[in-house]
Amino acid sequence: MEVFEHLSLGFSVAFTMQNLLYAFIGCFLGTLIGVLPGVGPVATIAMLLPTTYALPPVAALIMLAGIYYGAAYGGSTTAILVNLPGETSSVVTVIDGYQMARKGRAGPALASAALGSFFAGCVGTLVLAAFAVPLTEVAFKFGPAEYFSLMVLGLLAAVVLASGSIIKAVGMIVLGLLLGLVGTDVNSGVARYSFDIPELTDGIGFIAIAMGVFGYGEIIANLGRADEKREVFDVKVQHLYPTKEDWKLITPAILRGTLLGSMLGILPGGGAVLSAFAAYTIEKKTKLKPGEVPFGQGNIRGVASPEAANNAGSQTAFIPLLTLGIPPNAVMALMVGAMTIHNIQPGPQVMTSNPDLFWGLIASMWIGNAMLVILNLPLIGLWIKLLTVPYRWLFPAIVLFCAIGVYTTNNNTWDIWIMGWFGILGYVFHKLAMEPAPLLLGLILGPMMEENLRRALLLSRGEWSVLVTRPISATMLALAVLLLIIMVLPSVKKGREEAFVED
């Protein structure tokens, strides 16, 4: 009953005219920019974050959440129509979604992705509302040692769940941790690793790095592809909605994807991405019905299930952010930045000190998911027209928009240079098949880890044993060690590689 009282407060906040307007603007802008090839949710939120600075905190977070859903939906649209995944989790949507579009079934593919995402988003939000209160009560028992151990566990989980080479994922996390050390030391006030460059005394801007690696890096990578790989393949949307036979196939697939995504999305380090790959793997191993299209040739289950899993995972990814203050992925790391800008300290105290914001944001997730379906199904034709615009005309506008967004963060040109250099670095990462998301996690968690470790050592008078004598901290570290052992087991390595296979 307590949950319903909290949700009633949340809906009273979310249903104000101002918050409904910003939720709609967020969903529309997120889809509009997210539908462009090579611009995923991280780059979209990074680009649009400066537009929320002048807004009240609740409206700003509701708008950013709307941008998140919109950009994720836009990524699936690009994957289905142009054969280009807008984000990592859309990689599996490409496999069957694009084949459906080539066969003139772009409408049912997009509709099943939208409706599956809506159902999964609603269920994921319900899970978030149910787990928020008990997890917040647990979080109040966390001290500096527990938070440090939790972050160590989170970073190791990011390594396990990152697609590609484990060594590369570790390297990206370490690079992120090192970049997080640049700036002024919190305790001594001494500038470190700044190389006498005044702009580096405040550290390297998180938004500039995110926009450079994910925005500019992807733009450079897209410019390196042949034009025919970016063209829309004569898409004709004749029948928008799935047929009766389609519904019989996608209903159990959506339920499976939702259940999987709700569980895996809570995991730190990209559980939503893993859930999309895992959902597709499960569907491939489920027996085909008579007359059903084989996977890889336009099977509608290969679109509905991963999209449902991805969206459920995206919703439950808010659980560790809102209850523990720990971002489980790169998008949530940007949300931490947004909350900090609005003088909100992410963590368990948000629920007690600012319940309007906490429950208003959760309630707005249902509204945002409903808006996406209502807004996007009629606009499929518009997105197709947008995607027929040659990329050589689109990318200068994206580059300019990124530069303006970064400049308005601190009103200095240094951030634009940083973004440019990290854009080149992002392209290098792309060529080396190094996933940049662990770098952002290391960058955001690095300073928090250092601060909590030093605080724990100060309170224990320099005794490192505090990390293993406190029960919760010791449990987290034991789980981290277990993860390390599991990582090197041959059977687990093989299973991990199979989970992330694309075809």
N, C-alpha and C positions, 0 to 999 in steps of 0.2 A: 504493500500500500504506500509505503514511503516513496518508492520510485515514482508512482503515479502523481503524488503530490509535487515532487520535484519537476516532473515533466510538465505538469500543469503550469508551474511557474515559468518553465522554459518556453512553452508555447505562447504564454501571455507576453513574453519579451520578444519572441521571434515574429509574432503576428502584428507588430506595430508597422505602420505604413513605411517608416524609414528603413527598418530592417528588411522588410519584404522587398523594397526597391533595391537595396544593396545586394541582397541574395540574388535577385534577378540579373542585375548588372554583372555580378561576379560570374554567374553561370554563362551568360551570353559572351562576355569578354573572354572567359576561359576557353569556351568552345571555339570562338572566332580565331584566337591566336593558336590554340592547341591543335586545330585542324590543319595548320600549315605544316608542311613536311619538315621534320627535324627539330620541331619546337615542342618539347614535352612539358609535363606539369612543373618540373623544377625551373626550367627556363621561363615559363609563362608566369609563375608566381614571382620569380626574381624580377622580371620585367615590370610587373604591375604592382609590386609591393610599394613603391613610392607614392602611388595614387591613393593609398590608404592612410598616409601619415596624418592628414588633417581630420580624419573621421574619428568619432567616438570609439573607444576600444571594442565594444560589442559589435558595432556595425562593421568595423575594420576586419575583425576575425570572421564574421559571417560572410563578408564579401570574399575574403581570401579562401575560405572553405568552398564557396561557390566556384571560385576560379579553379580550385583543385579538381572538383568533380567535372567541371566543364572541359578542362584541359585533358583529363583522362578520357572523357568521352570523345573529344576531338582526336585523340591519338588512335582510337579504334576506327574512327571514320577514315583517317588517312591510311591506316593499315588495310582496310577493306577496299577502298577506291583506288589507291595509288601504289599499293604494294610496298609502302614505306611505314614501318612502325613509328608512331610518334613518341613512344617510350618503350622501355625494356619489356614491360609486361605485355605490350601489344605484339611482340615478336611472334607469339604463337597464334594470334588472331589472323596474322597475315596468311598463314599456311592455307587455311580453308576459306577465309573471308574473301581474299582476292580472287580465288577460283570461282566462288559464287558470283562475284561481280562480273567476271568474264563470261559467265553463262547467263547473264541478264537477271541474276537474282540478288543484286545489290540491295534492293529494298528489304526483303526478308532478313538478309544478313545484318543490316544496320538496325532494323527493328528488333531482332532477337537480341542483339548486343545491348540496345537501349533498355528493353523491358527486363532482360536478365540482370542488368546493372541496377535497375530501379528496385527490383525485388531484393537482390542481395544487399543493396545499400540500406534498405529499410531494416532487414534482419540484422545486419552488422551494427546499425545504430542502436537497435534494441539490446544487443549484447553489450555495447558500450554503456548504455544507461543502467543495465543490470549490474555490471561489474564495477562501475565507477565508485559507489559508496564503500563497499567492503575493501577494495584495493586502496582507496584513500586512507582508510583507517589503519591499514598495514603500513602505508607509506609514512605515517606520523611516527612510527617506531624506528625509522631510518635515521642514523647519524652519519657523520662524514665518512667513517670507515665503510658503512653499508653502501653508501652512494658510490664510493670509489670502486668497490668490488662489483657492484651492479654494472657500472660502466665498462669494466674489464670484460665481464661476461657478455655485454652487448656488442662490444667490438669483436670479440671472438666469434659470436654468432653471426656477425656481419661477414666475417671471413668464410664461414661455412656456407652461408646462404648466397654469397655473391656468385654470379655465373662466371665461368672461365677458370683460369688457373688460381689455385690457392696462394701460390707464391706471389702472384701479381696483386691479389687482393690484400695480402699482408703488406706488400710494398706501398700500396695506395693509402692504407690506414696509417702506416708509419710516416709517410710524407705529409698527410693531413695533421698528425700530431705535432710534427716538427714545425709546420706552418703556423699552428696554433700557439707555439711558444714565442713567436715574433711579437714584440711590443714591450710595454712597460710592466715590470714585475709588480704584482699586486702588493706583496709584503714590503719589499725594499724601496719600491718606486724608481728603480734603476732600469734604464732602457736596455734591452738585450736583443741581439741579432738584428739590430736596426741599421748597422753599417753607417752610422752618422747621417742617415737620411731622415730628416724630421718627420716626414709623412708616415714612416714605419713605426714611430714611437707609440702610435695608437693601435698597432697591429695591422694585418692585411684584411681589408674589407671582405666580409663573408659574401655579401651580395655580388661584389665585383668578381670574386673567384667563381661563384655559382653560375653567374651569367656568362663569364668567359668560357668555362669548361663545357657547360651544357648548351649555351646559346651559340656563341661564336664558333666553338669547336664543331658543333653539329652542322652549322652553316657551311663552314669550310669543307667538311666531309661531303655534304650534299652537292656542293659545287664540283667536287671531284668525280661525281657519278655522271654517266651518260644521260642525255636528255630523255631518251626513250624510257629509261627506268623511272622517270618521274612523271610520265604522262598518264592521264586517265584513259583507261582502255575502253573507249566507246561505251561508257556507262549509260544504260537506259533503265531508269527505275519505272518498271511497268506495274508491278504488284508490290505495294509497300509492306503489307502485313504478312506474317507467316501463314501458311495454309494449315488445314486441320491436321494433316499428316506431320507437318513441321512441329506443331504444338505437342503432338504425342512424343516426338523425339526430344524436344528441348526442355519440356517440363521436368523430367527426372534429372536431366543434365544440369539444369539451373540449380535444382535442389542440392545435387552433389557438389557443384562448384561453390555454392553459398556456404555449405557446412565446412568445406575444406578451407575456404578463404577466411571465415570467421575465426577458425582455430589458428591458422598460420599467420594471419595478419598481426597478431599480438607480438610475434617474435621480433626481436631487434634485428636490424640489418637487412631489411628487404623481404619480409614475409609475404607481402602482397605480390611481389614478383615471383617468388617461389611457388605461391599458390596457383598462379596462372599456368606455370609450366607443369606443376603436379596435376592440376585439373585436366589439362590436355592429355597428359600421360595416362590418367585413369580412363578417360573417354576412349582413347585408342585401344586400351586393353579390354574395354567392354564390348561384348559380342555385337556385331552388326546385325540389324534386323533385315528380313528379306526385302530386297529392292532399295536398301539404303545406300547412299553414295559413299564410296570408300574415303577414308581420311586422306587429306592431301589433294583431293579432287573436288572439294566443295561440300563437305559434310557440315550441316548447320550446327550439330553438337560441338564441333571444333571451334565455333565462334561463341555460342551461348555460354558454355561451361567456363572457359577461361575468363571471359568478361565478367561473369557473375563472381567468380573466385577473386578476381582482381579488385572488384568494387567492394566486396565484403571485407577483404583484407585492408583496403584503403580506409574503411570506416573504423575497423577495430585497431588500426595503427594509432588512432587518437588515444587509446587506453593508456599506454605507458607515458605518452606526452602529458595528458591532463592529470593523471593520478600520481605519477612519479617525477614528472618534469624531465624525463629522458626521451629524446627524439629517436624513434626506431628506424627512421630512414631519412633520406635527403630532403624530402618535402617537409616532413615534420621538423627538421632542423631549421628550415626557413620559417616555419610557424613560431619556433622558439625566438628567432630574431624579431619577428613581428610583435610578439608579446612583450619582449624586452623593450622595443622602441616605444610601446605604449605603457611602460612602467608596470608591467605585470610579470611577476616572477613565476614561471611555470612550476607546477608541483602541487602537492596535496592541499596547500593553503589556499589555492584558487577557489576550491569548492566552498570553503568556510568564509573566506574574506570577500569573495565576489561571486555569490551563487547565481546572480542574474546573468553574468557572462558565461559561467560554466554550463548551466542548464539551457540558456538561450542558444548557445552554440550547438549543443546536442540536438535541441528541437529543430534548429534551422537545417540540420542535415536531412531530415525527412522532407522538409519544404524544398530544399535544393534539389534533391533527387527527383521529386515530382515535377519541379520546374524544368529539369533537363528533358524529361520525356515529352512534356507538353510543348516545350520550345523547339526541340530538335527534330522530332519526327516530321512536322510540316516544313522544316527548313532544309531537308536533305538536298533538295534541288539547288538551294543557294550555296551549300557547301561544295557541291559538284562544280558549280560555275566558278567558285573561288579557286578550286584546285586546277581548273583549266588555265588559269593565268600563268604565263611562263615564269619559272623560278627566278630567272635573271632580273625580272622586274620586282619580284617580291622581296628578295634578300636585302637590297639596299634599305628598304623601309624597316625591316627587322633590325638591321645593324644600327640604324639611326635611333630607333625606339629604345634599343638596349643602351646606347650611349647616353641618351637623355635620362633614362631611368637611373643609371649608375651615377650620373653627375648630380642629380637632384638629391641623392642620399646624403652627401656631405658637402655639396657645392664646390668640389675641386676636381681639376682635370687629372690628378694623380690616379684616381680610381678608374678612369677611362683607359689609361695606359696599362694599369694592372689587368683590367679585363681583356685588353688586346693581347698581352703576353700570355695570359692563361687560356685565351682562345686558341693560340698556336699550340700551347701545351695540350689542350683538350683534343686537338686534331692528332697530335702525336699519340695520345692515349688511345684514340680511335683506331689508328693504324696498328698499334701494338696489341689491340684487343684487351685493353685494360679498362675495367669498369670504373668510372669516376665517382660513383655514389659513395663507396667506402672512404674516399678522400674527404668528402664533405662531412661525413660522420666523424672522422678523426679530427677534423678542424673544429667542429662545434663541441665535441666531447673532450678534446685535449685540455683546454683551459679549465673546464669543470672538473676533470679528473685530477689535475694538478692542485687546484684549490682545495678539493676535498681531502686529498692525500696529505697535504701540508697541514690542514686543519686537524685531521685525525692524529697526526704525529705531534702537533703542538699540545693537544689535549692529553695525549698519553705520555708526554715528556720524552718524545723520541723513541718510544717503544714500538717497533714494527710488529710485535706480537699482537697488537690491538686488532690487526686485520684477521687473525685466526682465532682469537679468544672470544670475540663477539659472535654469537650463534648465526645470525642472519648473514653477516659478512663471510664467515667461514663456509657456510652453505653455498653462497654465490661463487666463491673462489674454487670450491670443490667441483661445482658444476662446470666452471671454466676449465679446470684441469681435465675433467672428463671429456669435454668438447675437444680439447687438444689431442687426447688419446684416440677418440673416435675419428678425428680428422685423418689420422695416419693409417687407419685400418683399410686394407685393400678393398674389402667388400663395400665399405661405405663410400670410398672414393669412386668406385665403379658406379654405384647407385646414384651418387651426386651428379656424375657426368651424364647419366641417362636421363635424369630429371630435367636437365637444362638443354637436352638435345632439341633442335628446332624442326627436324623433319623426320 
